[in-house]
Amino acid sequence: MADRLAAHRALPEVVLSSRDLTRVIAREVRSGRAKKIGPRLYTTNTTDDPAAVVRRNLWVLLGQLLPGAIVGYRTALDGVPSPDGAVFLAGRYARSIRLPGHTVHVARGPGPLEGDNPFMGGLFIASRERALLESVEASRRRGAGVRGITDSELQQWIERQLQIGGEGALNTIRDRTRALAPRLRAEHAQERIDAIIGGLLGTRRTTLTAPAALARLAGRPYDASRLRLFETLLTELRARPLPSRPERHADADAWRHAAFFDAYFSNYIEGTEFELGEAMQIVLEGRIPAARPQDAHDVLGTFRLLMDRPAFARSVTTMDADAFVALVKERHARLLSERPEVRPGQFKEKANRAGETVFVAPELVHGTLQTGFEMLRALGDPFAKAAFVMFLLGEVHPFDDGNGRLARVFMNAELAAAGETRIIIPTVYRDDYLLALRALSRQSRPQPFVALLERAQRFADELDFRVLPRVVEVLTACSAFAEPGVGVLRLPSELRAASP
């Protein structure tokens, strides 16, 4: 009996039958604990609609069915299957696969090209420019259906990029599609893209009619509902042109002072509040107040982790999923090394929550982190990776304590690894930050979250951290130390513009 229960618990929500699993699956079906929903396809969820089960586990399932295939065409552009459940990929040969609620169309096409990224379960995901070329070219062929993008939709998509990213975003799209078109035999598609871009920029005559538009690992159990959230954020980050703000000052003093304010504000968000002078004594002079040693070690532990430049400034996308999970534990252990009561470096054993938000169950933490990491690898932009890894760790909440601070450490590590300006959330911006997180976590709205991080990075980018008294003066003038609701965050450039 115990063996059967253990086997059942080991099966994920959807499972493909194999020689090794035939007996186990047959036993689970006979007992009513699993059911068949397709050829070689079974689910341990015997109550939900099979189409909904497949949708929750779609990318993991396709990674098992079609390893090495590339998520492309409209599917890569939209980030989701079409409304009728169609999914489009490129592979070695053409085929179609029917799954409950979904039809998977594989078109013959080249393997990964420049800009394509590893995705989940052995899949790849096409770069934005490859997916655009594939979709426009497919619309020229009979029977392409929703795999292609109509000319009106193409105009809306390009116009949205212009609205968000300006002329530079369109020039990037044009340059990258020109480089990729010969490999995809999509020269005609590239010519149409180029014509629309020229029309929108006023450099070419062309017919324009539309306004703006357009916009988941088997092995370990994972929280399928969280994958939908991650997918929503992934789609936004892939579609939205993002800022690049290279670090202005890389000398030792600037790094030290930036690490201090990063640690100070990050702990303040979590309720570890110190007066600025007291925090400076703790971090810069090593003075631990007798009345609050635990809080002091929280700030100091964060600072020490941020100060270790070689260990801190590492991008997680250079490693595999197991190494990522190991790094999460390692950094948490360092972060809270002086707090043995919160089990540094050990995943939680009891569920945790914040207000109405219940985080990922303990038994699903490992698998959800790994699955989310595979989605993260689909991103190439440092800002996008930083935003995604921060939300991933914050939403999983893998430890008893320190999750928010750890998430922000990983966020800024991605930026530092790329030589980009870190993101600092000052005290006055705390409520805005938490509200933006809730909008994404509870309402699946990623736009406020991304916009807030963009402004917070711009704020940090305008600070000169080299001289400590001067940066304190500027932070004070910008209301950075004010309590939420008492002041409003002003950028240094806004203050200068308002000066007579």
Secondary structure by P-SEA (a helix, b strand, c coil): caaaaaaaaacccbbbbccccaaaaaaaaaaccccccccccccccccccaaaaaaaaaaaaaaaacccccccccccccccccccbbbbbbcccccccccccbbbbbccccccccccccccccbbbccaaaaaaaaaaaaaccccccccccaaaaaaaaaaaaacccaaaaaaaaaaaaacccccccaaaaaaaaaaaaaaaccccccccccccccccccccccaaaaaaaaaaaaaaaacbbbbbccccccaaaaaaaaaaaaaaaaaaacccccaaaaaaaccccccccccaaaaaaaaaaaaaaacccccccccccccaaaaaaaaaaaaaaaccccccccccccccccccccccccccccaaaaaaaaaaaaaaccccaaaaaaaaaaaaaaacccccaaaaaaaaaaaaaaaaacbbbbbbcccaaaaaaaaaaaaaccccaaaaaaaaaaaaaaaaacccccaaaaaaaaaaaccccccccbbbbcaaaaaaacc
